[in-house]
């Protein structure tokens, strides 16, 4: 199954600190809530306007990817735009911005239920990816234009795939995308 999630339909979720909000792209299962922490995985985007401690999410892990701005430093380790950071939700993590505001794309997931990984792909030409039907894939277009499985994507759109054996990607110019793989552990 392939579902196109348009960036115009994402939901805003306020932070518990009151200092901002996350644009929720997807949460699974669909009836789950970030506030109740009863989900397997959550994909969202958030503008970071100042440094400080990241909230703890006991029992979860994070994959963070700066997608706009210069990047950030997490516990002394710098991550520039499109560099992937893996963060344990049980561990206090301090974030400093490299310059001004940074927007990050983040996957929050429960490692006891899901194994997750991410890559950033820059495609200069059409490509067909082989997929494992048992896995779920989340593909967010970061830059450029792209057609995936015949569906046009705009920057910020996300594809949610499960049960698929392949994904045909067509681009006329270079396109950059975040590609998340989620493997169920049950």
N, C-alpha and C positions, 0 to 999 in steps of 0.2 A: 504494500500500500504506500502510495506517495501522496503527501498533502503539502500544498503550498501555503505557507503562512506569510501573509502580506504585512510589511512593516506598518501599514496604515491601520492595522487591526490589533496591534499589541496593546496590552493593558499596563497602566501605571500602578505600581505598588509602593506606597510610602514606606520609608525606612522607620524602624522602631525608634531610632535616635531623633527623628524629625528633621535631619539635616539634608534630606534629598529623597530620591525615589529611584526605583528600579523599573525599567521597562520589561515586563514579563513577556517573553516570547512563547514559552511552553512550559507546562508543568505536567508531570506524569506520576501517578494516574491523574486523569483530568479533574476529578473531584477533590484532589488534594489541595493543600494550602501552604504557602511559605510560612505563614504565621504559626500554623499548627505543627510544622515540621513532619508531616505525614506523607511525604513524597519520596519517590525513588530518584528523580532528577528534575532539575529546574534550570532552564536556560533564560538568561536575561542580560540586558545592557544597562549600564549605569554611568552617568557622568560623575567623576570624582573631582570636586572643586577644591579640596584641601586634603592634606595628609592627616594621618592619625591611625589609631588602631582599627583593624577590620573587626567586625562582629564575630564572635565565636559561633560555630555551628557544630556542637558536639555530635559525633557519629557520622559526620559528613566530610567529604573532601571537595576541593574546588580546583577548577582549571580556569585561570584568569588570563585574558588576552587583551592587552591595550590595542584598541583599533583606531583611535583618534588621539592626537596629541603626541608628545614626545615619549611618553612612557612613565614608569614608576619604579621605585625601589621598594622591595619587600624584604624586611629584616636584613638590610644591607646588600641585597642582590639586585642589580639593575635589570629591568626588562624594558626594551624599547618597543616601538610599535611593531605589532605582529609577532612578538616573542612570547612563547607560552610559559606560564608559571603554574606549577602544581603546588597547592597549599593544603595543609591538613586543617580541617575545620575545628579540631580540638586544641590547636596550638595558637597562642596569641601571635598575631602578625601585625607588624607596624608598616604602614604605607607612607612613602614620601613621593610627591610628584616630581618628575624631572624638570618640568617647566610649569606651565599653567595647567588648566583643566585637561583631564584625560578621560576618555570614554573607554570603558572596558566591557568586553563580552565575556560573560562568566557562566560556567556550568557548575552547578552545585549538585553533588550526587552522593548517594549512600553506598559506600564501597562494600558493605556487607551484602548488597543485592545486585550491584552493577559494577562492572569493570569499565572504566572510561579512559579514552585517549583523545588527543586532538592533534591536528596538523594544520598548517596554513599552506594552501596551494595557490601558486600563481600560474595560471594557464595561458600560454601564448597561442594555443591551437586547440581544436576539438579533441576530446578524449573520452573514452568509455572506461569507467571504473568497474572492476569486478567486486561484488559485495557478497557478504555472508548473509543468507536469508534469516538466520536466527538473531542477528544483531539489529539494533536500531541505529540510524544515522541521522545526524542533524547537520545540515549544510547551510551556512549563512554567507550570502554574497556581501563582501566587504567593499570591493571597488570594481568598477567596470560594469559590463553588461554580460548577461549569460542566459542561455536557454538550457534548462535541465529537463530531460525526458520530454522535450518539446514544449515546456512551459517557460515563458519569459520571466526572468527574475530582475528586480530592481535592487540597487544597493540597499541593504538592510533586510531584504526578504530572506526567509528560511524555508528550506525543504525538510520535511519530517518523513523519513523512509523506514519501513519495516517490512520484512518478508520479500525484499527485492534481491535479485541476483546480479543486477548491473545498473549503472546510471550513466546515461549518455549526456555529456556536457558539450555544448556548442558555444563558441565565442568568436566574435569577429576581431576584437582587440583583446589585449591582456585583461584577465579578470582574476581577482584575488578573492579567495573564499576560505572560511574557517570550516573545517571538516571534523566533526566529532563522531567517534565510534563508541557505542554503548553495548556492552556484551552482558546479557543476563547471567547471573551466577547460580540460578536455581536449576 
